[in-house]
Each structure stands twice: as C-alpha cells, then as structure tokens.
C-alpha cells in the first residue's frame, strides 16, 4: 500500500477502494468510477494541485480523524516536499485501483509522473546553467537602462497640491 510522510514525520497510508471512489464522487471532486466522464480528463485533473490535495485528504481522512488530526492540521503539515510525496503516493494508489481494469488510465498516470519528473529536471538544469544567470542579468540591466532613459526624456510632473476641503 502506498504511503507518504508529512512534514511532521507522520506516515499516511493511502489506498483507494470502490467505497472511497464513491465518497470522492459524492464530494464532487472527481469521478473515479467513470474516469471517461471527467472534464477535463482524469490525468489532467491529477496534474492540478488542488484536486490532488483534495483527493489525498479524502483518502486519509478516516485515519486522520481516528488520530485526532483535523483537515487544517493535516494541510499545514503538507509543505512542498510532503505534498510531492503525497502526489506520488496518490498516483500510485490510483494506478493500483485501475490496474487490470483500465490499463489505459494506468499508462496515462505513469506517463504523467515521468513527465512531471522530466519537467522538474529540465527546469533545474536551465536554472543551474551559468548562462541562464548571465542572460537574466543582461535582461535586467537592459530593462533598467531602458527605464532610466525613459525617465530622463519625460518632462518632470508637477507635484499635486491638496485642494481645500480634502
């Protein structure tokens, strides 16, 4: 069973059953029982942070309630790294739910996970590239110079004086 830890170190097992899917559908978050009826499609919805966090909460809510953890306390313990761990665990449990019934959904979710990891890797590579910083500094210098040049050619604006009664 997939699980993740929040920022306080609490471990949260996350599983998905037909009963959970019905509760999620009734909550108006997503229809996991009829994945083709979601608009936008399921894989797009599982790329939306708010939807992901709503699903994670609904799946851990019974355990959280039993542990005396409110929704607010749970959400406060989802910092960036914990939210990423929760998202990965959610994708895994949803994949397990669909496995052998809707392998197309499994493939889409696995592809989504790989694409997110690849996107982060590319972004990090670009940000770590010394040329990126140099280009950003050049851009900012040119922007500053343009603004300073424009300020020099604009006529000074007279200060406004408050009128009587204001």
Secondary structure, DSSP 4 states (H G I P E B T S, - for coil): --EEE-TTS-EEE----HHHHHHHHHTTS--STTGGG-SS-HHHHTT-HHHHHHHHHHHHHHHHHHTT--HHHHHHT--HHHHHHHHHHHHHHHHHHHTTT-HHHHHHHHHHHHHHHHHHHHHHHHHH-HHHHHHHHHHHHHHHHHHHHHHHHSPPPPPPPPPTT-
